[in-house]
Amino acid sequence: MNMENWELEKVIISSMISFFGGGIVILVLFLFPEKVEKWIALLWKLISLFYKEGQKKYIAHDIQGKVNEFTNKKLSQEIKNYTPVGIEIEWIEEGQTPEEFFSDNKVIIRMRKSENQNKNLVAASMAFVSQSLLRKAKKYISDSQKESIDLFVVNKILKHEEPDIVDQFIQNFLFKMVDSRQKISEFFEKYNCIDKAGLFFPVFIQEMTFLGEKIFGGRKDQQIIIEVNKMIDFLESYSKREIGEDEIEKNFEGNYCRFALIIIAKAKKVGIGDTGPYTRYIEDLIRRGIENIYIVGPSKAENLNFIGRVSQQASLDHKLEKYNEKEYKAYIIKKGERIQVKTYLLVLRNPERQYYFDSEDQRKAIQ
């Protein structure tokens, strides 16, 4: 943040403290930091009536406030341990090259100002997600994997938070990228299927986050790219399963990503109350080197209680960490049609996880 912006922020914060009192203001700043950006934007809008350059400042702060509010908020809700980052817009002149980069825990976006604020907002959202989401994992995956993930996430966020500008996003980014790159189009279709089953953020993006945390200082390796492709195919296949279909593969046992999906949904088994079959199954998964276990089932009281008992016993037996739990709506297939169900997901992690610190470790993993 440059000195001019910081001086203005100090004026606004000082005025707020004088009017509302220090304690209230500090609480608001802590809980809603994006609100300060909006207040600054409104002040620049007023200044722009008398000062021509104020219009650029207003537009920049308006974008920063909105991206912070809906993009950071959405990613924080969807991804466990996601740390919100800042955003700063810098305008460039004709002939200069747009760019974005990460610095001091914020995304710096150098872009050309458009008279169309929706276009500005869409460009900033895309640049922000490309720099802030899966920053570690993106070092090791292909360009089409990175770009398709960014496109899908921005499309999903805008549909949920800013539906009025989705058309602008489709025109500026989605059509162009999907039409020009067949692989991106294929990925996008697969993500859409995975997302319908409620597994895009809580399983796929979560596993990609874990992948980034496991590799340190290694190089981009074709084997990692192939493994991510296989994981996408695995989750797509799983997302197409019919209710009650037990034959489908539920474990993904790659070199870097090793996880299992356990479905607890049959009322008869839950009604009996015997957790033994599930805890024995988890014990087998641990022996096979599975690191992350996703327990999924209907979000009903009796089911939640049963899953809790399974989780507690597995944690005691194998020192598994209860990493995350969430409830969400999923669309699963019954007799060829997708139906909406309220779903509960619980994530257990094996503390004995493999890490890869250099290229030699990576080579050993695939031998």
Steps between C-alpha positions, in 0.01 A plus 500: 500500500652839403532792743215698345253216558630434850469868599140496379429181693638661816267798452198269461590278795573802723165652408322172575670469838399857591141435400438141611766436763824303476375163622217477247721609210776251585240221517356599161848517343584156638176332394433688175828633354342524154259768631789748538576454131139584417505811718818614331340437161199715593727780617696490174170507311416826677850637436471409130231768462775760548818310415530317166747236621261415782289298255781248449550474875129443554483226235810326637376499860152394391650198322728420794211516745274277291765239420602486867139466606372229269811316379690476828175431685397218269842334497520525880163325527590222257864423578618396844784716632485738203665826606336809345746720314491865401464649154638820351409640157757702307396661170733477201515706182466389138811311394574366846450129570229389744631270773418369842727369773499410868686725746474562876193277534303682233439471129623799300304536176626736231221543246353741249196691620181445306202735505297184561532431873365146461785429259748641754353285776503181293863551394605568858312195633667274246845642575440475875393134493787405268750640751336412833345155449720188528817706476723209607335227295498708181879477485468131410195472272439576132384834359167353389442357849579837661295707257198270507493502883519881506224536240270260682556659841444856375189391309366334814578797725345756265185290451454489875611849600474726194256340252456830314854483361511131404427589135802730499717218633369257240571746217843613623645172622292185490405484132843607382691249715263208454468549124875531446615219732327163469665368817361789708152428363532134600618589850217749541242231421657262749512764774134577440410134553718478813346819635144373454586215735637755747861384474678779311609716794483258797690217326670608175620847603578365847718224353671752273573711808646195677707424188656847511587453866674167439755608240783737588754628251426232243449560133197481277483132412290332232409229750329757726305638203391149402398424858285814524330399173430157644362652820262719298382194303459302823284770661295544183431126488407499868272801450304307237422208731141402564365487855578156640768420242775336706722354229650833396858571609508714816876522561752711314847359557746716311866570566429841653125504571359208698144534627178305544130582492282310748124521452285454811146523372313170539232541766506129587871499588474828689195370685686193625762733642799271447801716410731199479486445120591863438782521756649175365478640149679817611768283662552329163523839326770614743700181434481577128650843553184710459568843648164680482159346563181679394192363675181602317135447583156658526483787746246336733521483877537121522759500221702781656505317832615178334773673295617672819539165672691354203726805492565493874592131500725534194674798658565304818623192315728673249554854637320648201448876498150638454595758239167639379126448495229675304142475383398591147251424225598237246325365191535124478360257244195286566354300212684711248388836643686733734320575825600751767607366838633673808842346553751480783872449445768433760873490420745286697876529440776255575777692684761267345504668159775483239674824398723560198775754558681488167508342157670187634208439738262546208686241293485251788125552528436384145745208493 
